[in-house]
Amino acid sequence: MHAVISNTPLSPNVNRLDVVAPRIAQIRQPGQFVIVLRCEGAERIPLTVADADPVRGTITLVIQAVGKSTRELVALKAGETIAGIAGPLGKPTELISTGRALCIGGGVGTAVVHPIAQGLHRRGVSVLSIIGGRSREWVIFENELRQLGDVTVCTDDGSYGRHGFVTDAAKDALAQGGIDVVYAVGPVPMMRAVVNLTRPLGVHTIVSLNPVMVDGTGMCGGCRVAVGGQTLFACVDGPEFDGHQVDFELLMDRLSTYRVFEQQALAACQEGACKVGLA
């Protein structure tokens, strides 16, 4: 059992949970994730380790409440517990050692960008972060990223920072030159748009993929993705890949596979008819 130390709302449907997991806190690396099991019989949820405190023995999970299982997780109070957390899983981020990196985070993807920016900063790499949300209240991890380098904030409605999408700001940053690598995490359309910007410029671009994942060990095959014409598994071969090689159309199609079942599980939860099910 893993005790919840704190539960902090970050935006209208995103919460930060600091959870006791001392072994994971000691060995996790940027880009890695965990599989969370709320209780016996619940769905397994893959979540990036957004931060860790080895001294306290805690890890930070940032959870967007979009379905039944994730809503149950963000409803946890300090002192309550999570039945199981397995990890760290996946390959660590490919971090450069010198130069300048552009980290782009859209929505909850900003929490995934954070540990990448941390790792780069520790290596002495200059970090520019571009993050965005629909409006000011949806912008997360701004203060944390400002401790690691320059930050440009974008909002769709112009209520905070720069008016427009993160891709607009990214286009301007790339036009100035000097960017050695781009790390992009967010909605699939956003990552695809970033890749379309960097491909003509030949700037290496790493994206973090979020296909349906069950066990996190490559056994179920649910998280298969097409990269460079090959079938790979996000849980063991990723979750990060060369964005210029990713088949985004196939990824978007696979992400919609269980949409009807997810909607049914959420509806049943709202009616109080079930306790476990899909996220």
Beta strands, then each sheet from edge to edge (+ up, - down):
strand 1: 2-11
strand 2: 14-20
strand 3: 33-37
strand 4: 44-53
strand 5: 58-64
strand 6: 81-82
strand 7: 84-89
strand 8: 100-106
strand 9: 126-133
strand 10: 150-155
strand 11: 162-163
strand 12: 181-185
strand 13: 204-208
strand 14: 224-227
strand 15: 230-233
strand 16: 240-242
sheet 1: 6+ 1- 2+ 5- 4+ 3- 7+
sheet 2: 11+ 10+ 9+ 8+ 12+ 13+ 16-
sheet 3: 14+ 15-
end
